Amino acid sequence: MKPDTRDLFWMICRTPTGRHSKTEPRARYSTFEAAWDDAAKLARETGMNFSVLAHVDIVTPGDRLTQSSLFKGGLDV
């Protein structure tokens, strides 16, 4: 199920540095620009890289993982 454009959001997290790195985004942003601005501010303050994450799909309890659009090559960007 593709998210409704009214439900789109972005999040930021410290960019993972290895296989066991944890990403822990905690805040939702309604615009890419707001997420990018906060990521840039955190990067300057900490000296670390930050990533902007985009909401791309919704998986419901009734969905089977293999039916996700990610497995059908369906990332419509």
N, CA, C and O atoms as a Maestro MAE file, in Angstrom:
{
 s_m_m2io_version
 :::
 2.0.0
}

f_m_ct {
 s_m_title
 :::
 protein
 m_atom[308] {
  # First column is atom index #
  i_m_mmod_type
  r_m_x_coord
  r_m_y_coord
  r_m_z_coord
  i_m_residue_number
  s_m_chain_name
  s_m_pdb_residue_name
  s_m_pdb_atom_name
  i_m_atomic_number
  :::
  1 25 0.847 -1.177 0.000 1 A "MET " " N  " 7
  2 3 0.000 0.000 0.000 1 A "MET " " CA " 6
  3 2 0.888 1.235 0.000 1 A "MET " " C  " 6
  4 15 1.700 1.419 0.907 1 A "MET " " O  " 8
  5 25 0.741 2.062 -0.992 2 A "LYS " " N  " 7
  6 3 1.511 3.295 -1.029 2 A "LYS " " CA " 6
  7 2 0.893 4.295 -0.066 2 A "LYS " " C  " 6
  8 15 -0.330 4.382 0.043 2 A "LYS " " O  " 8
  9 25 1.738 5.055 0.635 3 A "PRO " " N  " 7
  10 3 1.193 6.057 1.537 3 A "PRO " " CA " 6
  11 2 0.500 7.176 0.767 3 A "PRO " " C  " 6
  12 15 0.930 7.564 -0.319 3 A "PRO " " O  " 8
  13 25 -0.559 7.673 1.341 4 A "ASP " " N  " 7
  14 3 -1.228 8.848 0.802 4 A "ASP " " CA " 6
  15 2 -0.247 10.013 0.915 4 A "ASP " " C  " 6
  16 15 0.472 10.123 1.909 4 A "ASP " " O  " 8
  17 25 -0.213 10.876 -0.084 5 A "THR " " N  " 7
  18 3 0.745 11.987 -0.048 5 A "THR " " CA " 6
  19 2 0.555 12.872 1.177 5 A "THR " " C  " 6
  20 15 1.487 13.560 1.594 5 A "THR " " O  " 8
  21 25 -0.646 12.860 1.758 6 A "ARG " " N  " 7
  22 3 -0.869 13.647 2.983 6 A "ARG " " CA " 6
  23 2 -0.203 13.000 4.186 6 A "ARG " " C  " 6
  24 15 -0.018 13.647 5.217 6 A "ARG " " O  " 8
  25 25 0.160 11.723 4.061 7 A "ASP " " N  " 7
  26 3 0.778 11.001 5.167 7 A "ASP " " CA " 6
  27 2 2.294 10.910 5.057 7 A "ASP " " C  " 6
  28 15 2.935 10.306 5.916 7 A "ASP " " O  " 8
  29 25 2.881 11.499 4.015 8 A "LEU " " N  " 7
  30 3 4.328 11.424 3.843 8 A "LEU " " CA " 6
  31 2 5.037 12.189 4.946 8 A "LEU " " C  " 6
  32 15 4.565 13.226 5.412 8 A "LEU " " O  " 8
  33 25 6.181 11.654 5.352 9 A "PHE " " N  " 7
  34 3 6.991 12.341 6.347 9 A "PHE " " CA " 6
  35 2 8.445 11.928 6.173 9 A "PHE " " C  " 6
  36 15 8.750 10.959 5.477 9 A "PHE " " O  " 8
  37 25 9.311 12.656 6.798 10 A "TRP " " N  " 7
  38 3 10.739 12.385 6.766 10 A "TRP " " CA " 6
  39 2 11.224 12.282 8.200 10 A "TRP " " C  " 6
  40 15 10.604 12.828 9.113 10 A "TRP " " O  " 8
  41 25 12.337 11.579 8.401 11 A "MET " " N  " 7
  42 3 12.970 11.456 9.705 11 A "MET " " CA " 6
  43 2 14.475 11.575 9.495 11 A "MET " " C  " 6
  44 15 14.968 11.430 8.377 11 A "MET " " O  " 8
  45 25 15.197 11.838 10.573 12 A "ILE " " N  " 7
  46 3 16.655 11.886 10.474 12 A "ILE " " CA " 6
  47 2 17.258 10.962 11.521 12 A "ILE " " C  " 6
  48 15 16.663 10.707 12.568 12 A "ILE " " O  " 8
  49 25 18.440 10.472 11.219 13 A "CYS " " N  " 7
  50 3 19.185 9.662 12.180 13 A "CYS " " CA " 6
  51 2 20.667 9.809 11.879 13 A "CYS " " C  " 6
  52 15 21.049 10.232 10.788 13 A "CYS " " O  " 8
  53 25 21.501 9.458 12.855 14 A "ARG " " N  " 7
  54 3 22.932 9.440 12.619 14 A "ARG " " CA " 6
  55 2 23.197 8.369 11.566 14 A "ARG " " C  " 6
  56 15 22.662 7.263 11.656 14 A "ARG " " O  " 8
  57 25 24.011 8.688 10.580 15 A "THR " " N  " 7
  58 3 24.297 7.744 9.508 15 A "THR " " CA " 6
  59 2 25.017 6.533 10.082 15 A "THR " " C  " 6
  60 15 26.018 6.681 10.783 15 A "THR " " O  " 8
  61 25 24.516 5.332 9.791 16 A "PRO " " N  " 7
  62 3 25.171 4.124 10.308 16 A "PRO " " CA " 6
  63 2 26.616 4.034 9.824 16 A "PRO " " C  " 6
  64 15 26.920 4.363 8.677 16 A "PRO " " O  " 8
  65 25 27.495 3.586 10.710 17 A "THR " " N  " 7
  66 3 28.912 3.477 10.352 17 A "THR " " CA " 6
  67 2 29.352 2.035 10.169 17 A "THR " " C  " 6
  68 15 30.480 1.781 9.747 17 A "THR " " O  " 8
  69 25 28.489 1.105 10.476 18 A "GLY " " N  " 7
  70 3 28.839 -0.301 10.324 18 A "GLY " " CA " 6
  71 2 27.610 -1.180 10.353 18 A "GLY " " C  " 6
  72 15 26.487 -0.700 10.508 18 A "GLY " " O  " 8
  73 25 27.834 -2.464 10.203 19 A "ARG " " N  " 7
  74 3 26.740 -3.417 10.101 19 A "ARG " " CA " 6
  75 2 25.861 -3.458 11.350 19 A "ARG " " C  " 6
  76 15 24.655 -3.684 11.252 19 A "ARG " " O  " 8
  77 25 26.448 -3.244 12.501 20 A "HIS " " N  " 7
  78 3 25.685 -3.345 13.745 20 A "HIS " " CA " 6
  79 2 25.279 -1.976 14.304 20 A "HIS " " C  " 6
  80 15 24.822 -1.880 15.443 20 A "HIS " " O  " 8
  81 25 25.444 -0.938 13.514 21 A "SER " " N  " 7
  82 3 25.035 0.403 13.946 21 A "SER " " CA " 6
  83 2 23.528 0.462 14.106 21 A "SER " " C  " 6
  84 15 22.786 -0.182 13.364 21 A "SER " " O  " 8
  85 25 23.087 1.232 15.071 22 A "LYS " " N  " 7
  86 3 21.653 1.399 15.285 22 A "LYS " " CA " 6
  87 2 21.223 2.754 14.745 22 A "LYS " " C  " 6
  88 15 21.889 3.763 14.975 22 A "LYS " " O  " 8
  89 25 20.111 2.771 14.028 23 A "THR " " N  " 7
  90 3 19.506 4.044 13.635 23 A "THR " " CA " 6
  91 2 18.299 4.216 14.537 23 A "THR " " C  " 6
  92 15 17.484 3.305 14.683 23 A "THR " " O  " 8
  93 25 18.194 5.366 15.128 24 A "GLU " " N  " 7
  94 3 17.115 5.606 16.077 24 A "GLU " " CA " 6
  95 2 16.439 6.949 15.804 24 A "GLU " " C  " 6
  96 15 16.546 7.875 16.608 24 A "GLU " " O  " 8
  97 25 15.745 7.054 14.671 25 A "PRO " " N  " 7
  98 3 15.038 8.313 14.416 25 A "PRO " " CA " 6
  99 2 13.924 8.496 15.434 25 A "PRO " " C  " 6
  100 15 13.243 7.535 15.792 25 A "PRO " " O  " 8
  101 25 13.735 9.720 15.901 26 A "ARG " " N  " 7
  102 3 12.755 9.967 16.953 26 A "ARG " " CA " 6
  103 2 11.717 11.025 16.600 26 A "ARG " " C  " 6
  104 15 10.672 11.111 17.245 26 A "ARG " " O  " 8
  105 25 11.996 11.823 15.590 27 A "ALA " " N  " 7
  106 3 11.071 12.910 15.253 27 A "ALA " " CA " 6
  107 2 10.639 12.801 13.801 27 A "ALA " " C  " 6
  108 15 11.409 12.372 12.941 27 A "ALA " " O  " 8
  109 25 9.402 13.192 13.537 28 A "ARG " " N  " 7
  110 3 8.878 13.213 12.179 28 A "ARG " " CA " 6
  111 2 8.842 14.654 11.687 28 A "ARG " " C  " 6
  112 15 8.537 15.578 12.442 28 A "ARG " " O  " 8
  113 25 9.158 14.826 10.418 29 A "TYR " " N  " 7
  114 3 9.138 16.151 9.787 29 A "TYR " " CA " 6
  115 2 8.162 16.114 8.625 29 A "TYR " " C  " 6
  116 15 8.102 15.131 7.887 29 A "TYR " " O  " 8
  117 25 7.407 17.175 8.466 30 A "SER " " N  " 7
  118 3 6.417 17.194 7.393 30 A "SER " " CA " 6
  119 2 7.007 17.632 6.061 30 A "SER " " C  " 6
  120 15 6.375 17.463 5.018 30 A "SER " " O  " 8
  121 25 8.222 18.199 6.085 31 A "THR " " N  " 7
  122 3 8.876 18.580 4.828 31 A "THR " " CA " 6
  123 2 10.315 18.093 4.820 31 A "THR " " C  " 6
  124 15 10.956 17.980 5.864 31 A "THR " " O  " 8
  125 25 10.810 17.808 3.621 32 A "PHE " " N  " 7
  126 3 12.200 17.406 3.471 32 A "PHE " " CA " 6
  127 2 13.131 18.510 3.962 32 A "PHE " " C  " 6
  128 15 14.141 18.240 4.611 32 A "PHE " " O  " 8
  129 25 12.783 19.745 3.647 33 A "GLU " " N  " 7
  130 3 13.631 20.873 4.004 33 A "GLU " " CA " 6
  131 2 13.812 20.992 5.523 33 A "GLU " " C  " 6
  132 15 14.916 21.261 5.996 33 A "GLU " " O  " 8
  133 25 12.743 20.793 6.278 34 A "ALA " " N  " 7
  134 3 12.836 20.866 7.743 34 A "ALA " " CA " 6
  135 2 13.722 19.746 8.273 34 A "ALA " " C  " 6
  136 15 14.533 19.970 9.172 34 A "ALA " " O  " 8
  137 25 13.577 18.551 7.727 35 A "ALA " " N  " 7
  138 3 14.413 17.426 8.156 35 A "ALA " " CA " 6
  139 2 15.871 17.703 7.803 35 A "ALA " " C  " 6
  140 15 16.763 17.462 8.616 35 A "ALA " " O  " 8
  141 25 16.116 18.203 6.606 36 A "TRP " " N  " 7
  142 3 17.482 18.483 6.174 36 A "TRP " " CA " 6
  143 2 18.122 19.553 7.059 36 A "TRP " " C  " 6
  144 15 19.283 19.428 7.450 36 A "TRP " " O  " 8
  145 25 17.368 20.595 7.370 37 A "ASP " " N  " 7
  146 3 17.906 21.666 8.219 37 A "ASP " " CA " 6
  147 2 18.315 21.135 9.590 37 A "ASP " " C  " 6
  148 15 19.388 21.477 10.085 37 A "ASP " " O  " 8
  149 25 17.474 20.301 10.211 38 A "ASP " " N  " 7
  150 3 17.819 19.737 11.515 38 A "ASP " " CA " 6
  151 2 18.996 18.772 11.411 38 A "ASP " " C  " 6
  152 15 19.848 18.739 12.299 38 A "ASP " " O  " 8
  153 25 19.051 17.983 10.333 39 A "ALA " " N  " 7
  154 3 20.175 17.074 10.138 39 A "ALA " " CA " 6
  155 2 21.480 17.856 9.998 39 A "ALA " " C  " 6
  156 15 22.504 17.470 10.561 39 A "ALA " " O  " 8
  157 25 21.437 18.946 9.252 40 A "ALA " " N  " 7
  158 3 22.630 19.780 9.077 40 A "ALA " " CA " 6
  159 2 23.060 20.399 10.404 40 A "ALA " " C  " 6
  160 15 24.251 20.459 10.709 40 A "ALA " " O  " 8
  161 25 22.103 20.851 11.181 41 A "LYS " " N  " 7
  162 3 22.413 21.437 12.495 41 A "LYS " " CA " 6
  163 2 23.065 20.395 13.409 41 A "LYS " " C  " 6
  164 15 24.069 20.680 14.061 41 A "LYS " " O  " 8
  165 25 22.492 19.188 13.453 42 A "LEU " " N  " 7
  166 3 23.059 18.131 14.288 42 A "LEU " " CA " 6
  167 2 24.447 17.720 13.797 42 A "LEU " " C  " 6
  168 15 25.332 17.436 14.605 42 A "LEU " " O  " 8
  169 25 24.636 17.687 12.496 43 A "ALA " " N  " 7
  170 3 25.945 17.331 11.944 43 A "ALA " " CA " 6
  171 2 27.001 18.350 12.370 43 A "ALA " " C  " 6
  172 15 28.106 17.977 12.764 43 A "ALA " " O  " 8
  173 25 26.658 19.634 12.290 44 A "ARG " " N  " 7
  174 3 27.592 20.675 12.711 44 A "ARG " " CA " 6
  175 2 27.892 20.572 14.202 44 A "ARG " " C  " 6
  176 15 29.042 20.725 14.613 44 A "ARG " " O  " 8
  177 25 26.863 20.314 15.022 45 A "GLU " " N  " 7
  178 3 27.034 20.258 16.479 45 A "GLU " " CA " 6
  179 2 27.829 19.041 16.935 45 A "GLU " " C  " 6
  180 15 28.570 19.121 17.915 45 A "GLU " " O  " 8
  181 25 27.685 17.923 16.242 46 A "THR " " N  " 7
  182 3 28.300 16.676 16.706 46 A "THR " " CA " 6
  183 2 29.514 16.244 15.902 46 A "THR " " C  " 6
  184 15 30.290 15.409 16.367 46 A "THR " " O  " 8
  185 25 29.697 16.794 14.703 47 A "GLY " " N  " 7
  186 3 30.783 16.354 13.839 47 A "GLY " " CA " 6
  187 2 30.516 14.995 13.198 47 A "GLY " " C  " 6
  188 15 31.424 14.387 12.632 47 A "GLY " " O  " 8
  189 25 29.278 14.519 13.285 48 A "MET " " N  " 7
  190 3 28.889 13.225 12.720 48 A "MET " " CA " 6
  191 2 28.014 13.457 11.487 48 A "MET " " C  " 6
  192 15 27.421 14.525 11.333 48 A "MET " " O  " 8
  193 25 27.938 12.453 10.612 49 A "ASN " " N  " 7
  194 3 27.049 12.514 9.456 49 A "ASN " " CA " 6
  195 2 25.643 12.099 9.868 49 A "ASN " " C  " 6
  196 15 25.469 11.206 10.697 49 A "ASN " " O  " 8
  197 25 24.653 12.745 9.289 50 A "PHE " " N  " 7
  198 3 23.256 12.402 9.541 50 A "PHE " " CA " 6
  199 2 22.563 12.112 8.218 50 A "PHE " " C  " 6
  200 15 22.901 12.692 7.186 50 A "PHE " " O  " 8
  201 25 21.594 11.211 8.261 51 A "SER " " N  " 7
  202 3 20.840 10.825 7.074 51 A "SER " " CA " 6
  203 2 19.402 11.293 7.196 51 A "SER " " C  " 6
  204 15 18.831 11.308 8.287 51 A "SER " " O  " 8
  205 25 18.819 11.676 6.059 52 A "VAL " " N  " 7
  206 3 17.396 12.006 6.001 52 A "VAL " " CA " 6
  207 2 16.693 10.770 5.451 52 A "VAL " " C  " 6
  208 15 17.024 10.289 4.367 52 A "VAL " " O  " 8
  209 25 15.729 10.264 6.198 53 A "LEU " " N  " 7
  210 3 14.993 9.064 5.817 53 A "LEU " " CA " 6
  211 2 13.622 9.452 5.297 53 A "LEU " " C  " 6
  212 15 12.991 10.366 5.829 53 A "LEU " " O  " 8
  213 25 13.156 8.768 4.262 54 A "ALA " " N  " 7
  214 3 11.843 9.042 3.687 54 A "ALA " " CA " 6
  215 2 10.900 7.868 3.933 54 A "ALA " " C  " 6
  216 15 11.305 6.706 3.881 54 A "ALA " " O  " 8
  217 25 9.670 8.182 4.195 55 A "HIS " " N  " 7
  218 3 8.621 7.187 4.369 55 A "HIS " " CA " 6
  219 2 8.211 6.721 2.985 55 A "HIS " " C  " 6
  220 15 7.753 7.526 2.174 55 A "HIS " " O  " 8
  221 25 8.371 5.411 2.696 56 A "VAL " " N  " 7
  222 3 8.106 4.940 1.338 56 A "VAL " " CA " 6
  223 2 6.972 3.931 1.227 56 A "VAL " " C  " 6
  224 15 6.442 3.734 0.133 56 A "VAL " " O  " 8
  225 25 6.586 3.293 2.309 57 A "ASP " " N  " 7
  226 3 5.554 2.273 2.202 57 A "ASP " " CA " 6
  227 2 4.924 2.049 3.568 57 A "ASP " " C  " 6
  228 15 5.499 2.394 4.600 57 A "ASP " " O  " 8
  229 25 3.734 1.467 3.553 58 A "ILE " " N  " 7
  230 3 3.037 1.095 4.776 58 A "ILE " " CA " 6
  231 2 2.821 -0.409 4.729 58 A "ILE " " C  " 6
  232 15 2.304 -0.933 3.743 58 A "ILE " " O  " 8
  233 25 3.213 -1.104 5.785 59 A "VAL " " N  " 7
  234 3 3.002 -2.539 5.883 59 A "VAL " " CA " 6
  235 2 2.019 -2.762 7.029 59 A "VAL " " C  " 6
  236 15 2.255 -2.327 8.156 59 A "VAL " " O  " 8
  237 25 0.931 -3.436 6.732 60 A "THR " " N  " 7
  238 3 -0.091 -3.687 7.749 60 A "THR " " CA " 6
  239 2 0.026 -5.118 8.254 60 A "THR " " C  " 6
  240 15 0.645 -5.952 7.595 60 A "THR " " O  " 8
  241 25 -0.557 -5.417 9.410 61 A "PRO " " N  " 7
  242 3 -0.460 -6.770 9.951 61 A "PRO " " CA " 6
  243 2 -0.970 -7.846 9.003 61 A "PRO " " C  " 6
  244 15 -0.509 -8.985 9.072 61 A "PRO " " O  " 8
  245 25 -1.905 -7.519 8.122 62 A "GLY " " N  " 7
  246 3 -2.445 -8.500 7.191 62 A "GLY " " CA " 6
  247 2 -1.597 -8.721 5.951 62 A "GLY " " C  " 6
  248 15 -1.855 -9.648 5.183 62 A "GLY " " O  " 8
  249 25 -0.578 -7.875 5.741 63 A "ASP " " N  " 7
  250 3 0.286 -8.012 4.565 63 A "ASP " " CA " 6
  251 2 1.310 -9.115 4.770 63 A "ASP " " C  " 6
  252 15 1.776 -9.372 5.880 63 A "ASP " " O  " 8
  253 25 1.636 -9.748 3.672 64 A "ARG " " N  " 7
  254 3 2.769 -10.679 3.696 64 A "ARG " " CA " 6
  255 2 3.974 -9.912 3.185 64 A "ARG " " C  " 6
  256 15 3.859 -9.144 2.229 64 A "ARG " " O  " 8
  257 25 5.121 -10.105 3.803 65 A "LEU " " N  " 7
  258 3 6.325 -9.357 3.448 65 A "LEU " " CA " 6
  259 2 6.647 -9.468 1.962 65 A "LEU " " C  " 6
  260 15 7.092 -8.492 1.358 65 A "LEU " " O  " 8
  261 25 6.434 -10.621 1.367 66 A "THR " " N  " 7
  262 3 6.775 -10.794 -0.048 66 A "THR " " CA " 6
  263 2 5.842 -10.012 -0.964 66 A "THR " " C  " 6
  264 15 6.121 -9.881 -2.156 66 A "THR " " O  " 8
  265 25 4.738 -9.489 -0.432 67 A "GLN " " N  " 7
  266 3 3.821 -8.705 -1.261 67 A "GLN " " CA " 6
  267 2 4.146 -7.218 -1.229 67 A "GLN " " C  " 6
  268 15 3.499 -6.431 -1.920 67 A "GLN " " O  " 8
  269 25 5.135 -6.823 -0.440 68 A "SER " " N  " 7
  270 3 5.504 -5.418 -0.334 68 A "SER " " CA " 6
  271 2 5.992 -4.910 -1.681 68 A "SER " " C  " 6
  272 15 6.598 -5.659 -2.447 68 A "SER " " O  " 8
  273 25 5.735 -3.660 -1.969 69 A "SER " " N  " 7
  274 3 6.192 -3.075 -3.229 69 A "SER " " CA " 6
  275 2 7.708 -3.062 -3.311 69 A "SER " " C  " 6
  276 15 8.259 -3.017 -4.411 69 A "SER " " O  " 8
  277 25 8.400 -3.102 -2.170 70 A "LEU " " N  " 7
  278 3 9.860 -3.118 -2.214 70 A "LEU " " CA " 6
  279 2 10.369 -4.389 -2.885 70 A "LEU " " C  " 6
  280 15 11.424 -4.367 -3.518 70 A "LEU " " O  " 8
  281 25 9.636 -5.501 -2.758 71 A "PHE " " N  " 7
  282 3 10.058 -6.751 -3.360 71 A "PHE " " CA " 6
  283 2 9.545 -6.906 -4.787 71 A "PHE " " C  " 6
  284 15 9.946 -7.838 -5.485 71 A "PHE " " O  " 8
  285 25 8.691 -6.038 -5.222 72 A "LYS " " N  " 7
  286 3 8.197 -6.077 -6.592 72 A "LYS " " CA " 6
  287 2 8.940 -5.072 -7.462 72 A "LYS " " C  " 6
  288 15 8.567 -4.843 -8.613 72 A "LYS " " O  " 8
  289 25 9.990 -4.474 -6.911 73 A "GLY " " N  " 7
  290 3 10.719 -3.454 -7.657 73 A "GLY " " CA " 6
  291 2 9.894 -2.199 -7.818 73 A "GLY " " C  " 6
  292 15 10.018 -1.493 -8.819 73 A "GLY " " O  " 8
  293 25 9.042 -1.915 -6.827 74 A "GLY " " N  " 7
  294 3 8.077 -0.847 -6.986 74 A "GLY " " CA " 6
  295 2 8.411 0.456 -6.307 74 A "GLY " " C  " 6
  296 15 7.489 1.200 -5.971 74 A "GLY " " O  " 8
  297 25 9.645 0.776 -6.085 75 A "LEU " " N  " 7
  298 3 9.951 2.059 -5.474 75 A "LEU " " CA " 6
  299 2 9.729 3.157 -6.505 75 A "LEU " " C  " 6
  300 15 10.611 3.432 -7.319 75 A "LEU " " O  " 8
  301 25 8.582 3.774 -6.476 76 A "ASP " " N  " 7
  302 3 8.281 4.866 -7.407 76 A "ASP " " CA " 6
  303 2 8.781 6.146 -6.800 76 A "ASP " " C  " 6
  304 15 8.146 6.715 -5.913 76 A "ASP " " O  " 8
  305 25 9.912 6.600 -7.273 77 A "VAL " " N  " 7
  306 3 10.530 7.802 -6.716 77 A "VAL " " CA " 6
  307 2 10.299 8.956 -7.631 77 A "VAL " " C  " 6
  308 15 10.740 10.069 -7.344 77 A "VAL " " O  " 8
  :::
 }
 m_bond[307] {
  # First column is bond index #
  i_m_from
  i_m_to
  i_m_order
  :::
  1 1 2 1
  2 2 3 1
  3 3 4 2
  4 3 5 1
  5 5 6 1
  6 6 7 1
  7 7 8 2
  8 7 9 1
  9 9 10 1
  10 10 11 1
  11 11 12 2
  12 11 13 1
  13 13 14 1
  14 14 15 1
  15 15 16 2
  16 15 17 1
  17 17 18 1
  18 18 19 1
  19 19 20 2
  20 19 21 1
  21 21 22 1
  22 22 23 1
  23 23 24 2
  24 23 25 1
  25 25 26 1
  26 26 27 1
  27 27 28 2
  28 27 29 1
  29 29 30 1
  30 30 31 1
  31 31 32 2
  32 31 33 1
  33 33 34 1
  34 34 35 1
  35 35 36 2
  36 35 37 1
  37 37 38 1
  38 38 39 1
  39 39 40 2
  40 39 41 1
  41 41 42 1
  42 42 43 1
  43 43 44 2
  44 43 45 1
  45 45 46 1
  46 46 47 1
  47 47 48 2
  48 47 49 1
  49 49 50 1
  50 50 51 1
  51 51 52 2
  52 51 53 1
  53 53 54 1
  54 54 55 1
  55 55 56 2
  56 55 57 1
  57 57 58 1
  58 58 59 1
  59 59 60 2
  60 59 61 1
  61 61 62 1
  62 62 63 1
  63 63 64 2
  64 63 65 1
  65 65 66 1
  66 66 67 1
  67 67 68 2
  68 67 69 1
  69 69 70 1
  70 70 71 1
  71 71 72 2
  72 71 73 1
  73 73 74 1
  74 74 75 1
  75 75 76 2
  76 75 77 1
  77 77 78 1
  78 78 79 1
  79 79 80 2
  80 79 81 1
  81 81 82 1
  82 82 83 1
  83 83 84 2
  84 83 85 1
  85 85 86 1
  86 86 87 1
  87 87 88 2
  88 87 89 1
  89 89 90 1
  90 90 91 1
  91 91 92 2
  92 91 93 1
  93 93 94 1
  94 94 95 1
  95 95 96 2
  96 95 97 1
  97 97 98 1
  98 98 99 1
  99 99 100 2
  100 99 101 1
  101 101 102 1
  102 102 103 1
  103 103 104 2
  104 103 105 1
  105 105 106 1
  106 106 107 1
  107 107 108 2
  108 107 109 1
  109 109 110 1
  110 110 111 1
  111 111 112 2
  112 111 113 1
  113 113 114 1
  114 114 115 1
  115 115 116 2
  116 115 117 1
  117 117 118 1
  118 118 119 1
  119 119 120 2
  120 119 121 1
  121 121 122 1
  122 122 123 1
  123 123 124 2
  124 123 125 1
  125 125 126 1
  126 126 127 1
  127 127 128 2
  128 127 129 1
  129 129 130 1
  130 130 131 1
  131 131 132 2
  132 131 133 1
  133 133 134 1
  134 134 135 1
  135 135 136 2
  136 135 137 1
  137 137 138 1
  138 138 139 1
  139 139 140 2
  140 139 141 1
  141 141 142 1
  142 142 143 1
  143 143 144 2
  144 143 145 1
  145 145 146 1
  146 146 147 1
  147 147 148 2
  148 147 149 1
  149 149 150 1
  150 150 151 1
  151 151 152 2
  152 151 153 1
  153 153 154 1
  154 154 155 1
  155 155 156 2
  156 155 157 1
  157 157 158 1
  158 158 159 1
  159 159 160 2
  160 159 161 1
  161 161 162 1
  162 162 163 1
  163 163 164 2
  164 163 165 1
  165 165 166 1
  166 166 167 1
  167 167 168 2
  168 167 169 1
  169 169 170 1
  170 170 171 1
  171 171 172 2
  172 171 173 1
  173 173 174 1
  174 174 175 1
  175 175 176 2
  176 175 177 1
  177 177 178 1
  178 178 179 1
  179 179 180 2
  180 179 181 1
  181 181 182 1
  182 182 183 1
  183 183 184 2
  184 183 185 1
  185 185 186 1
  186 186 187 1
  187 187 188 2
  188 187 189 1
  189 189 190 1
  190 190 191 1
  191 191 192 2
  192 191 193 1
  193 193 194 1
  194 194 195 1
  195 195 196 2
  196 195 197 1
  197 197 198 1
  198 198 199 1
  199 199 200 2
  200 199 201 1
  201 201 202 1
  202 202 203 1
  203 203 204 2
  204 203 205 1
  205 205 206 1
  206 206 207 1
  207 207 208 2
  208 207 209 1
  209 209 210 1
  210 210 211 1
  211 211 212 2
  212 211 213 1
  213 213 214 1
  214 214 215 1
  215 215 216 2
  216 215 217 1
  217 217 218 1
  218 218 219 1
  219 219 220 2
  220 219 221 1
  221 221 222 1
  222 222 223 1
  223 223 224 2
  224 223 225 1
  225 225 226 1
  226 226 227 1
  227 227 228 2
  228 227 229 1
  229 229 230 1
  230 230 231 1
  231 231 232 2
  232 231 233 1
  233 233 234 1
  234 234 235 1
  235 235 236 2
  236 235 237 1
  237 237 238 1
  238 238 239 1
  239 239 240 2
  240 239 241 1
  241 241 242 1
  242 242 243 1
  243 243 244 2
  244 243 245 1
  245 245 246 1
  246 246 247 1
  247 247 248 2
  248 247 249 1
  249 249 250 1
  250 250 251 1
  251 251 252 2
  252 251 253 1
  253 253 254 1
  254 254 255 1
  255 255 256 2
  256 255 257 1
  257 257 258 1
  258 258 259 1
  259 259 260 2
  260 259 261 1
  261 261 262 1
  262 262 263 1
  263 263 264 2
  264 263 265 1
  265 265 266 1
  266 266 267 1
  267 267 268 2
  268 267 269 1
  269 269 270 1
  270 270 271 1
  271 271 272 2
  272 271 273 1
  273 273 274 1
  274 274 275 1
  275 275 276 2
  276 275 277 1
  277 277 278 1
  278 278 279 1
  279 279 280 2
  280 279 281 1
  281 281 282 1
  282 282 283 1
  283 283 284 2
  284 283 285 1
  285 285 286 1
  286 286 287 1
  287 287 288 2
  288 287 289 1
  289 289 290 1
  290 290 291 1
  291 291 292 2
  292 291 293 1
  293 293 294 1
  294 294 295 1
  295 295 296 2
  296 295 297 1
  297 297 298 1
  298 298 299 1
  299 299 300 2
  300 299 301 1
  301 301 302 1
  302 302 303 1
  303 303 304 2
  304 303 305 1
  305 305 306 1
  306 306 307 1
  307 307 308 2
  :::
 }
}
